[in-house]
């Protein structure tokens, strides 16, 4: 058996997406990132999470 185990869950789950979006909104509220960066991050996160799962 190798030390590398196959992934049993999709890389981007709804929970990951929710937590990432929440963290980025909090970062924008704190002034760590600006509104344009927040929009870019959220748009790309939505694009990634909308991809269908790969089977096989």
Secondary structure by P-SEA (a helix, b strand, c coil): cccccccccccccaaaaaaaaaaaaaaaaaccccaaaaaaaaaaaaaaaacccccc
